[in-house]
Amino acid sequence: MPKRPFRNRLNDLAPKEWLKFQKSWFIHNPPPRRKELLRHPAKFPETLAQEFIEFFTKRGQTVLDPMAGTGSTLVAALRSGRHAYGIELNPEYARLGRQVIADERRTRDASQPSLACELIQGDASQFAALAEAHALPLFDYVLTSPPYWNMLHAAGAKNQRKRMADPRLDVVYSDDPHDLGNIADYEAFLTALSAIYASLKPHLRPGAYLTIIVKNVKKKGAIFPLAWDLSSRLRSHYVLKDEKIWAQDNQRLAPYGLGNAWVSNTFHHYCLQFRNEAPEPKSHGA
Ligand SMILES: C[S@@+](CC[C@H](N)C(=O)[O-])C[C@H]1O[C@@H](n2cnc3c(N)ncnc32)[C@H](O)[C@@H]1O
């Protein structure tokens, strides 16, 4: 019997590459950053973003990052032949991101089709107005990572102490009250963040995926399960498909709670996969 040809509606990957990505965890140790991008407190690697973009889209489709930082998603999209748009609140990060995108374009093969790649400075909570003002298209995929609540304000953290000592590095994203990383109340933060993601829905193609990279937050000896709380809030807008765990195995272990209490060294993030489908019914009860 002839083998059925592999029909791939989602991406341009071969079956073997597809299967490899389906594993529910992966190790990705970020390569060193470009010096000028160290200023940003928490970017994700372009190499990681590219793997997600190449799984969740085909060449020529369009990607959005509504909290784009210095543009990692947009650079990764360019590298994989996708159009990309980003919104970023901090004008300095938006400027740095545009510079990185311009450098990336210079190194691209001139014979490749030109791709839209635009990093817009703005507040993602005003997404509908920004989409209208910039005539943004319908998106095939969203890849993004929000502030992990107001975790950067935890001055005691070792990484934060190191950043405080170097005036070239930002400790927090900004002092802008619209910056989600400055919302002190956890429930208010969750509400503002979920409202932004929900507001993207009319701008997404039916069936489009959203990947949100987050971590559960530890504060004063308790966990605020941001990944799980966000999943729960967004379930009335999108279908939660699953999580993929991003682990880092090149970090130094710290002796938190040694001999006294359980305190983990948390070296993983959740890459939550949602899909723009009719949301699940609220209850499965009779
Ligand atoms: C985790 S960082 C994203 C980093 C990005 N993925 C990268 O690799 O550069 C979160 C970003 O959200 C931005 N941000 C916070 N509040 C925002 C808002 N209301 N609208 C748009 N961006 C916002 C911050 O300035 C910060 O750059």
The ligand as a Gaussian input file, in Angstrom:
#p B3LYP/6-31G(d) Opt

LIG

0 1
 C       10.052000      39.660000      30.277000
 S       10.254000      41.167000      29.446000
 C       10.142000      40.677000      27.756000
 C       11.481000      40.449000      27.145000
 C       11.430000      40.075000      25.690000
 N       10.792000      38.791000      25.493000
 C       12.865000      40.016000      25.151000
 O       13.345000      38.915000      24.907000
 O       13.482000      41.084000      25.041000
 C        8.715000      41.991000      29.687000
 C        8.614000      43.321000      28.950000
 O        7.290000      43.839000      29.105000
 C        7.391000      45.264000      29.039000
 N        6.120000      45.832000      29.530000
 C        5.680000      45.962000      30.813000
 N        4.455000      46.516000      30.834000
 C        4.100000      46.707000      29.532000
 C        2.929000      47.248000      28.906000
 N        1.885000      47.700000      29.616000
 N        2.914000      47.315000      27.548000
 C        3.962000      46.881000      26.803000
 N        5.096000      46.375000      27.347000
 C        5.156000      46.282000      28.699000
 C        8.625000      45.557000      29.885000
 O        9.146000      46.833000      29.614000
 C        9.561000      44.403000      29.468000
 O       10.444000      44.792000      28.446000

